[in-house]
Amino acid sequence: MSTRLLLATRNAGKLEELRRIVAAAGLGDVEILGLSDVEEFDEAPETGATFEENAVAKARDAAVATGLPAIADDSGLAVDALNGMPGVLSARWAGRHGDDEANLRLLLGQLQDVPAERRGAGFVSAAAFVVPDAAVPGGSGVGGSEVVVRGEWRGTIIDEPRGTNGFGYDPIFVPEGGTRTSAELEPAEKDADSHRGRALRALLPHLNRFATA
């Protein structure tokens, strides 16, 4: 019987990313579900001041509501010239949550007069894994465990979007030491270096312990 893990997102790109990472790690028969695969529940708004706070809150909500071990990530882009913004506001920088095109265009407009040498930025991802006690063999139904990790990916922001393989700010982010944007990388290349890939790989020992319990 497969181990079921819930990734608390409706973002197809994030789901595929985690599925690839879990498959590459050889964790065995692990089924990754998204929020569209479970019954709807009230999701608390993302009001945390940090990526870690938001990730843990989302994972807790999902684990409590479904009884499944849940993974949640909160990620965004921290731009040096904007004092680390948009940060936790990355997904709604232009005012409407998830409008990638508007967010990207607003950010480029804000950096229009910023020279290339001051366009440093970093993608940040905090990933939380919460296991409700009810999901543990022999569990009493109360308590549980949780862990949160962080991954960062440094680079620079370019003037115009390039590439179609990513989402969010990927088309304007060139990783350090590279010439292609994140959206021009192949999935395996991105998984190896990206902020989310680094954070999710840091969770793998915890996922493995649960999957083999």
ABEGO torsion letter per residue (X at the ends): XBBBBBBBBABAAAAAAAAAAAAAAGAEBBBBBBAAABBBBBBBBBABABAAAAAAAAAAAAAAAAGBBBBBBBBBBBBAAAGGOAEAAAAAAAGBBGBAAAAAAAAAAAAAABBAAAABBBBBBBBBBBBBAAABBGBAGBEEBBBBBBBBBBBBBBABBBEAABBEAAAABBBBGBABBAAABBAAAAAAABAAAAAAAAAAAAAAAAAAX
